Amino acid sequence: QVQLVESGGGLVQAGGSLRLSCAASGRTFSTYTMGWFRQAPGKEREFVAAISWSGSNTGYTDSVKGRFTLPRDNVKNTLYLQMNSLKPEDTALYYCAARDTMRSIFPWGPSEWDYWGQGTQVTVSS
């Protein structure tokens, strides 16, 4: 089992950058597939990006490709989301998620992820 705590959200102007962190507890963090989702008001939770347990495979939704990256540090048990060139449409509550699998499969459906953090708010002003 793993517990996830996000941090790093805030208010930023369009074109700016933010780095979110997801601190994980539990001895098996390094074997989990990790990901980020986001949910804007009135919308469903959507997949943003994911990374395999080793960090060798990543996946991104089209709207963030080239702008977001998600490094992970298995020594510090931390996942990051580096967000550059932010746009107002990136405004949402961002969630860290984990899947208890070492397979490099990144499902877009939230129900297929096993553990969730409480979320951190990102607001991008125009």
OpenMM code with the backbone's topology and positions (N, CA, C; nanometers):
from openmm import Vec3, app, unit

residues = "GLN VAL GLN LEU VAL GLU SER GLY GLY GLY LEU VAL GLN ALA GLY GLY SER LEU ARG LEU SER CYS ALA ALA SER GLY ARG THR PHE SER THR TYR THR MET GLY TRP PHE ARG GLN ALA PRO GLY LYS GLU ARG GLU PHE VAL ALA ALA ILE SER TRP SER GLY SER ASN THR GLY TYR THR ASP SER VAL LYS GLY ARG PHE THR LEU PRO ARG ASP ASN VAL LYS ASN THR LEU TYR LEU GLN MET ASN SER LEU LYS PRO GLU ASP THR ALA LEU TYR TYR CYS ALA ALA ARG ASP THR MET ARG SER ILE PHE PRO TRP GLY PRO SER GLU TRP ASP TYR TRP GLY GLN GLY THR GLN VAL THR VAL SER SER".split()
positions = [
    Vec3(0.0848, -0.1190, 0.0000),
    Vec3(0.0000, 0.0000, 0.0000),
    Vec3(0.0882, 0.1237, 0.0000),
    Vec3(0.0396, 0.2306, -0.0604),
    Vec3(0.1153, 0.3549, -0.0669),
    Vec3(0.0216, 0.4713, -0.0401),
    Vec3(0.0717, 0.5707, 0.0302),
    Vec3(-0.0015, 0.6937, 0.0541),
    Vec3(0.0663, 0.8061, -0.0214),
    Vec3(-0.0137, 0.8938, -0.0818),
    Vec3(0.0378, 0.9982, -0.1709),
    Vec3(-0.0035, 1.1355, -0.1203),
    Vec3(0.0927, 1.2292, -0.1199),
    Vec3(0.0658, 1.3662, -0.0771),
    Vec3(0.1238, 1.4617, -0.1805),
    Vec3(0.0369, 1.5392, -0.2443),
    Vec3(0.0808, 1.6356, -0.3449),
    Vec3(0.1112, 1.7709, -0.2821),
    Vec3(0.1971, 1.8454, -0.3492),
    Vec3(0.2280, 1.9823, -0.3092),
    Vec3(0.2799, 2.0570, -0.4311),
    Vec3(0.2899, 2.1888, -0.4176),
    Vec3(0.3501, 2.2689, -0.5232),
    Vec3(0.2527, 2.3458, -0.6097),
    Vec3(0.1241, 2.3281, -0.5873),
    Vec3(0.0276, 2.4023, -0.6660),
    Vec3(0.0286, 2.5498, -0.6302),
    Vec3(-0.0425, 2.6293, -0.7118),
    Vec3(-0.0490, 2.7714, -0.6843),
    Vec3(-0.1057, 2.8475, -0.8009),
    Vec3(-0.0906, 2.9795, -0.7945),
    Vec3(-0.1385, 3.0702, -0.8985),
    Vec3(-0.0193, 3.1161, -0.9817),
    Vec3(-0.0321, 3.1061, -1.1125),
    Vec3(0.0760, 3.1454, -1.2021),
    Vec3(0.0163, 3.2105, -1.3263),
    Vec3(0.0910, 3.3006, -1.3862),
    Vec3(0.0451, 3.3642, -1.5086),
    Vec3(0.0669, 3.2725, -1.6280),
    Vec3(-0.0131, 3.2913, -1.7300),
    Vec3(0.0031, 3.2139, -1.8532),
    Vec3(0.1461, 3.2303, -1.9051),
    Vec3(0.2031, 3.1183, -1.9485),
    Vec3(0.3413, 3.1168, -1.9943),
    Vec3(0.4408, 3.0818, -1.8870),
    Vec3(0.3962, 3.0810, -1.7627),
    Vec3(0.4846, 3.0500, -1.6515),
    Vec3(0.5002, 2.9009, -1.6282),
    Vec3(0.5703, 2.8684, -1.5203),
    Vec3(0.6007, 2.7288, -1.4868),
    Vec3(0.5672, 2.6988, -1.3418),
    Vec3(0.5376, 2.5734, -1.3159),
    Vec3(0.5197, 2.5217, -1.1804),
    Vec3(0.5733, 2.3798, -1.1779),
    Vec3(0.6180, 2.3379, -1.0609),
    Vec3(0.6571, 2.1989, -1.0421),
    Vec3(0.5787, 2.1414, -0.9261),
    Vec3(0.5002, 2.0417, -0.9557),
    Vec3(0.4261, 1.9707, -0.8529),
    Vec3(0.5088, 1.8539, -0.8010),
    Vec3(0.4897, 1.8228, -0.6744),
    Vec3(0.5556, 1.7078, -0.6138),
    Vec3(0.4513, 1.6138, -0.5561),
    Vec3(0.4831, 1.4875, -0.5576),
    Vec3(0.3976, 1.3857, -0.4976),
    Vec3(0.4876, 1.2967, -0.4121),
    Vec3(0.4758, 1.3128, -0.2817),
    Vec3(0.5558, 1.2337, -0.1890),
    Vec3(0.4802, 1.1066, -0.1537),
    Vec3(0.5467, 0.9950, -0.1672),
    Vec3(0.4835, 0.8658, -0.1423),
    Vec3(0.5439, 0.7987, -0.0204),
    Vec3(0.4589, 0.7377, 0.0569),
    Vec3(0.5061, 0.6563, 0.1695),
    Vec3(0.4878, 0.5097, 0.1332),
    Vec3(0.5707, 0.4260, 0.1889),
    Vec3(0.5603, 0.2841, 0.1564),
    Vec3(0.6881, 0.2347, 0.0932),
    Vec3(0.7206, 0.1117, 0.1212),
    Vec3(0.8477, 0.0567, 0.0767),
    Vec3(0.8496, 0.0221, -0.0707),
    Vec3(0.7328, 0.0112, -0.1319),
    Vec3(0.7277, -0.0407, -0.2679),
    Vec3(0.7036, 0.0671, -0.3725),
    Vec3(0.7299, 0.1928, -0.3395),
    Vec3(0.7079, 0.3013, -0.4352),
    Vec3(0.7790, 0.2728, -0.5656),
    Vec3(0.8987, 0.2211, -0.5582),
    Vec3(0.9795, 0.2031, -0.6796),
    Vec3(0.9202, 0.0999, -0.7751),
    Vec3(0.8232, 0.0218, -0.7307),
    Vec3(0.7632, -0.0789, -0.8184),
    Vec3(0.6283, -0.0358, -0.8746),
    Vec3(0.5840, 0.0837, -0.8402),
    Vec3(0.4536, 0.1317, -0.8837),
    Vec3(0.4641, 0.2137, -1.0114),
    Vec3(0.3657, 0.1973, -1.0971),
    Vec3(0.3445, 0.2915, -1.2055),
    Vec3(0.2796, 0.4161, -1.1454),
    Vec3(0.3291, 0.5335, -1.1828),
    Vec3(0.2809, 0.6579, -1.1239),
    Vec3(0.2235, 0.7490, -1.2311),
    Vec3(0.1282, 0.8321, -1.1900),
    Vec3(0.0684, 0.9208, -1.2875),
    Vec3(0.0100, 1.0459, -1.2266),
    Vec3(-0.0270, 1.1378, -1.3130),
    Vec3(-0.0957, 1.2610, -1.2746),
    Vec3(-0.2269, 1.2705, -1.3521),
    Vec3(-0.3305, 1.3113, -1.2822),
    Vec3(-0.4605, 1.3420, -1.3400),
    Vec3(-0.4957, 1.4844, -1.2995),
    Vec3(-0.5964, 1.5397, -1.3639),
    Vec3(-0.6455, 1.6712, -1.3251),
    Vec3(-0.7962, 1.6775, -1.3466),
    Vec3(-0.8569, 1.7653, -1.2692),
    Vec3(-1.0007, 1.7815, -1.2789),
    Vec3(-1.0357, 1.9285, -1.2669),
    Vec3(-1.0931, 1.9818, -1.3718),
    Vec3(-1.1397, 2.1205, -1.3724),
    Vec3(-1.2844, 2.1238, -1.3252),
    Vec3(-1.3308, 2.2377, -1.2747),
    Vec3(-1.4689, 2.2470, -1.2276),
    Vec3(-1.5683, 2.2086, -1.3355),
    Vec3(-1.6608, 2.1209, -1.2995),
    Vec3(-1.7637, 2.0798, -1.3928),
    Vec3(-1.7209, 1.9777, -1.4964),
    Vec3(-1.5971, 1.9324, -1.4856),
    Vec3(-1.5457, 1.8347, -1.5828),
    Vec3(-1.5036, 1.7064, -1.5122),
    Vec3(-1.4892, 1.6009, -1.5919),
    Vec3(-1.4444, 1.4747, -1.5374),
    Vec3(-1.2923, 1.4785, -1.5145),
    Vec3(-1.2494, 1.3900, -1.4275),
    Vec3(-1.1062, 1.3772, -1.4029),
    Vec3(-1.0406, 1.3190, -1.5286),
    Vec3(-0.9320, 1.3813, -1.5718),
    Vec3(-0.8674, 1.3382, -1.6949),
    Vec3(-0.7210, 1.3042, -1.6733),
    Vec3(-0.6759, 1.2087, -1.7520),
    Vec3(-0.5366, 1.1675, -1.7495),
    Vec3(-0.4471, 1.2797, -1.8023),
    Vec3(-0.3328, 1.3003, -1.7350),
    Vec3(-0.2355, 1.3994, -1.7803),
    Vec3(-0.1085, 1.3309, -1.8275),
    Vec3(-0.0498, 1.2488, -1.7408),
    Vec3(0.0777, 1.1865, -1.7743),
    Vec3(0.1033, 1.0701, -1.6803),
    Vec3(0.1910, 0.9779, -1.7232),
    Vec3(0.2271, 0.8652, -1.6383),
    Vec3(0.3681, 0.8196, -1.6700),
    Vec3(0.4259, 0.7462, -1.5739),
    Vec3(0.5633, 0.6996, -1.5884),
    Vec3(0.5735, 0.5594, -1.5310),
    Vec3(0.6521, 0.4769, -1.5959),
    Vec3(0.6697, 0.3400, -1.5493),
    Vec3(0.7550, 0.3359, -1.4224),
    Vec3(0.7588, 0.2171, -1.3607),
    Vec3(0.8298, 0.2037, -1.2337),
    Vec3(0.9776, 0.2401, -1.2468),
    Vec3(1.0375, 0.2112, -1.3608),
    Vec3(1.1803, 0.2374, -1.3805),
    Vec3(1.2077, 0.3771, -1.4327),
    Vec3(1.1046, 0.4433, -1.4803),
    Vec3(1.1233, 0.5745, -1.5415),
    Vec3(1.1564, 0.5694, -1.6881),
    Vec3(1.1630, 0.4503, -1.7443),
    Vec3(1.2060, 0.4376, -1.8831),
    Vec3(1.0936, 0.4613, -1.9832),
    Vec3(0.9718, 0.4550, -1.9370),
    Vec3(0.8565, 0.4775, -2.0254),
    Vec3(0.7661, 0.5840, -1.9674),
    Vec3(0.7204, 0.6739, -2.0537),
    Vec3(0.6283, 0.7780, -2.0117),
    Vec3(0.5170, 0.7914, -2.1151),
    Vec3(0.4068, 0.8497, -2.0706),
    Vec3(0.2954, 0.8769, -2.1602),
    Vec3(0.2310, 1.0081, -2.1218),
    Vec3(0.1855, 1.0832, -2.2216),
    Vec3(0.1267, 1.2151, -2.1977),
    Vec3(0.0005, 1.2313, -2.2815),
    Vec3(-0.0950, 1.3030, -2.2266),
    Vec3(-0.2076, 1.3403, -2.3086),
    Vec3(-0.1608, 1.4465, -2.4082),
    Vec3(-0.2266, 1.4525, -2.5235),
    Vec3(-0.1773, 1.5375, -2.6314),
    Vec3(-0.1650, 1.6838, -2.5914),
    Vec3(-0.2549, 1.7316, -2.5087),
    Vec3(-0.2577, 1.8747, -2.4771),
    Vec3(-0.1383, 1.9211, -2.3949),
    Vec3(-0.0631, 1.8285, -2.3356),
    Vec3(0.0512, 1.8696, -2.2531),
    Vec3(0.1848, 1.8249, -2.3116),
    Vec3(0.1822, 1.7513, -2.4194),
    Vec3(0.3075, 1.7046, -2.4800),
    Vec3(0.3952, 1.8221, -2.5181),
    Vec3(0.5228, 1.8114, -2.4841),
    Vec3(0.6173, 1.9186, -2.5129),
    Vec3(0.6198, 2.0273, -2.4079),
    Vec3(0.5240, 2.0258, -2.3146),
    Vec3(0.5193, 2.1278, -2.2092),
    Vec3(0.5399, 2.0691, -2.0697),
    Vec3(0.4911, 1.9480, -2.0485),
    Vec3(0.4995, 1.8838, -1.9167),
    Vec3(0.5951, 1.7657, -1.9217),
    Vec3(0.6661, 1.7441, -1.8118),
    Vec3(0.7444, 1.6222, -1.7930),
    Vec3(0.7211, 1.5728, -1.6510),
    Vec3(0.7460, 1.4425, -1.6281),
    Vec3(0.7222, 1.3889, -1.4952),
    Vec3(0.8341, 1.2962, -1.4488),
    Vec3(0.9421, 1.3558, -1.4042),
    Vec3(1.0499, 1.2743, -1.3493),
    Vec3(1.0092, 1.2110, -1.2163),
    Vec3(1.0704, 1.1014, -1.1852),
    Vec3(1.0473, 1.0381, -1.0564),
    Vec3(1.1820, 1.0071, -0.9917),
    Vec3(1.1830, 1.0131, -0.8611),
    Vec3(1.3042, 0.9838, -0.7838),
    Vec3(1.2700, 0.8690, -0.6899),
    Vec3(1.3130, 0.7503, -0.7248),
    Vec3(1.2784, 0.6321, -0.6443),
    Vec3(1.3566, 0.6241, -0.5141),
    Vec3(1.4596, 0.7034, -0.5006),
    Vec3(1.5328, 0.7093, -0.3735),
    Vec3(1.4564, 0.7971, -0.2751),
    Vec3(1.4044, 0.9094, -0.3256),
    Vec3(1.3286, 1.0008, -0.2406),
    Vec3(1.1799, 0.9665, -0.2355),
    Vec3(1.1391, 0.8602, -0.3065),
    Vec3(0.9962, 0.8238, -0.3119),
    Vec3(0.9102, 0.9416, -0.3546),
    Vec3(0.9533, 1.0111, -0.4577),
    Vec3(0.8823, 1.1309, -0.5007),
    Vec3(0.8636, 1.1315, -0.6517),
    Vec3(0.7441, 1.1706, -0.6916),
    Vec3(0.7107, 1.1916, -0.8320),
    Vec3(0.6915, 1.3414, -0.8516),
    Vec3(0.7326, 1.3909, -0.9647),
    Vec3(0.7188, 1.5325, -0.9945),
    Vec3(0.6347, 1.5515, -1.1212),
    Vec3(0.5820, 1.6706, -1.1370),
    Vec3(0.5222, 1.7119, -1.2629),
    Vec3(0.5744, 1.8522, -1.2922),
    Vec3(0.6658, 1.8600, -1.3859),
    Vec3(0.7197, 1.9890, -1.4278),
    Vec3(0.6311, 2.0431, -1.5379),
    Vec3(0.5717, 2.1573, -1.5120),
    Vec3(0.4762, 2.2159, -1.6063),
    Vec3(0.5318, 2.3489, -1.6565),
    Vec3(0.5557, 2.3556, -1.7850),
    Vec3(0.6072, 2.4768, -1.8486),
    Vec3(0.5057, 2.5308, -1.9491),
    Vec3(0.5244, 2.6572, -1.9857),
    Vec3(0.4346, 2.7205, -2.0846),
    Vec3(0.2882, 2.6983, -2.0474),
    Vec3(0.2562, 2.7249, -1.9244),
    Vec3(0.1206, 2.6987, -1.8760),
    Vec3(0.0178, 2.7859, -1.9446),
    Vec3(-0.1011, 2.7288, -1.9601),
    Vec3(-0.2126, 2.7961, -2.0261),
    Vec3(-0.3308, 2.8017, -1.9295),
    Vec3(-0.4212, 2.8973, -1.9489),
    Vec3(-0.5394, 2.9026, -1.8615),
    Vec3(-0.6173, 2.7716, -1.8592),
    Vec3(-0.6188, 2.7000, -1.9701),
    Vec3(-0.6920, 2.5726, -1.9746),
    Vec3(-0.6243, 2.4612, -1.8934),
    Vec3(-0.5047, 2.4868, -1.8410),
    Vec3(-0.4400, 2.3910, -1.7503),
    Vec3(-0.4913, 2.4058, -1.6070),
    Vec3(-0.5730, 2.5062, -1.5818),
    Vec3(-0.6275, 2.5280, -1.4483),
    Vec3(-0.7125, 2.4094, -1.4065),
    Vec3(-0.6780, 2.3517, -1.2914),
    Vec3(-0.7481, 2.2331, -1.2429),
    Vec3(-0.6918, 2.1924, -1.1073),
    Vec3(-0.7599, 2.0984, -1.0464),
    Vec3(-0.7064, 2.0302, -0.9287),
    Vec3(-0.6269, 1.9101, -0.9804),
    Vec3(-0.4996, 1.9047, -0.9443),
    Vec3(-0.4100, 1.8008, -0.9948),
    Vec3(-0.3923, 1.6917, -0.8899),
    Vec3(-0.4095, 1.5669, -0.9344),
    Vec3(-0.4007, 1.4513, -0.8469),
    Vec3(-0.2850, 1.3613, -0.8884),
    Vec3(-0.2160, 1.3116, -0.7900),
    Vec3(-0.1153, 1.2083, -0.8093),
    Vec3(-0.1833, 1.0726, -0.7923),
    Vec3(-0.1442, 0.9760, -0.8739),
    Vec3(-0.2060, 0.8439, -0.8673),
    Vec3(-0.0997, 0.7357, -0.8836),
    Vec3(-0.1310, 0.6179, -0.8322),
    Vec3(-0.0381, 0.5060, -0.8403),
    Vec3(-0.1115, 0.3785, -0.8790),
    Vec3(-0.0445, 0.2954, -0.9576),
    Vec3(-0.0960, 0.1634, -0.9934),
    Vec3(0.0016, 0.0593, -0.9423),
    Vec3(-0.0534, -0.0435, -0.8792),
    Vec3(0.0297, -0.1497, -0.8220),
    Vec3(0.0644, -0.2503, -0.9302),
    Vec3(0.1480, -0.2059, -1.0234),
    Vec3(0.1910, -0.2928, -1.1313),
    Vec3(0.3229, -0.2417, -1.1877),
    Vec3(0.4048, -0.3339, -1.2365),
    Vec3(0.5293, -0.2948, -1.3015),
    Vec3(0.5146, -0.2960, -1.4535),
    Vec3(0.3946, -0.3220, -1.5020),
    Vec3(0.3702, -0.3198, -1.6463),
    Vec3(0.3589, -0.1757, -1.6920),
    Vec3(0.4182, -0.1452, -1.8064),
    Vec3(0.4169, -0.0092, -1.8593),
    Vec3(0.2902, 0.0156, -1.9396),
    Vec3(0.1800, 0.0090, -1.8685),
    Vec3(0.0505, 0.0380, -1.9287),
    Vec3(-0.0087, 0.1549, -1.8532),
    Vec3(-0.0524, 0.2563, -1.9255),
    Vec3(-0.0990, 0.3801, -1.8621),
    Vec3(-0.2459, 0.4025, -1.8975),
    Vec3(-0.3369, 0.3431, -1.8224),
    Vec3(-0.4784, 0.3605, -1.8544),
    Vec3(-0.5254, 0.5023, -1.8296),
    Vec3(-0.6132, 0.5489, -1.9149),
    Vec3(-0.6641, 0.6848, -1.9017),
    Vec3(-0.7806, 0.6938, -1.8037),
    Vec3(-0.8392, 0.5800, -1.7705),
    Vec3(-0.9531, 0.5800, -1.6800),
    Vec3(-0.9105, 0.5849, -1.5348),
    Vec3(-0.9619, 0.6792, -1.4587),
    Vec3(-0.9248, 0.6893, -1.3176),
    Vec3(-0.9539, 0.5634, -1.2367),
    Vec3(-1.0572, 0.4894, -1.2752),
    Vec3(-1.0949, 0.3719, -1.1973),
    Vec3(-0.9896, 0.2618, -1.2030),
    Vec3(-0.8987, 0.2688, -1.2959),
    Vec3(-0.7959, 0.1663, -1.3105),
    Vec3(-0.6697, 0.1970, -1.2320),
    Vec3(-0.6720, 0.3055, -1.1551),
    Vec3(-0.5612, 0.3407, -1.0691),
    Vec3(-0.5974, 0.3083, -0.9246),
    Vec3(-0.4981, 0.2645, -0.8496),
    Vec3(-0.5257, 0.2058, -0.7186),
    Vec3(-0.5213, 0.3053, -0.6023),
    Vec3(-0.4347, 0.4036, -0.6100),
    Vec3(-0.4153, 0.4956, -0.4973),
    Vec3(-0.4149, 0.6391, -0.5482),
    Vec3(-0.4643, 0.7293, -0.4612),
    Vec3(-0.4781, 0.8693, -0.4987),
    Vec3(-0.4329, 0.9605, -0.3852),
    Vec3(-0.3795, 1.0763, -0.4246),
    Vec3(-0.3547, 1.1817, -0.3285),
    Vec3(-0.4783, 1.2686, -0.3152),
    Vec3(-0.4664, 1.3733, -0.2336),
    Vec3(-0.5803, 1.4596, -0.2067),
    Vec3(-0.5939, 1.5724, -0.3097),
    Vec3(-0.4916, 1.5940, -0.3886),
    Vec3(-0.4967, 1.6956, -0.4927),
    Vec3(-0.4311, 1.8264, -0.4522),
    Vec3(-0.3812, 1.8985, -0.5517),
    Vec3(-0.3246, 2.0311, -0.5304),
    Vec3(-0.3742, 2.1209, -0.6438),
    Vec3(-0.4161, 2.2428, -0.6085),
    Vec3(-0.4804, 2.3319, -0.7049),
    Vec3(-0.3767, 2.4081, -0.7863),
    Vec3(-0.3977, 2.4094, -0.9169),
    Vec3(-0.3175, 2.4898, -1.0085),
    Vec3(-0.4119, 2.5861, -1.0797),
    Vec3(-0.3805, 2.7142, -1.0707),
    Vec3(-0.4610, 2.8165, -1.1364),
    Vec3(-0.3704, 2.8997, -1.2260),
    Vec3(-0.4063, 2.9065, -1.3536),
    Vec3(-0.3274, 2.9822, -1.4512),
    Vec3(-0.4105, 3.1012, -1.4974),
    Vec3(-0.3598, 3.2203, -1.4726),
    Vec3(-0.4321, 3.3413, -1.5112),
    Vec3(-0.3879, 3.3874, -1.6496),
    Vec3(-0.4821, 3.4477, -1.7209),
    Vec3(-0.4521, 3.4928, -1.8578),
    Vec3(-0.3989, 3.6349, -1.8576),
] * unit.nanometer
topology = app.Topology()
chain = topology.addChain("A")
for resn in residues:
    res = topology.addResidue(resn, chain)
    for name in ("N", "CA", "C"):
        topology.addAtom(name, app.Element.getBySymbol(name[0]), res)
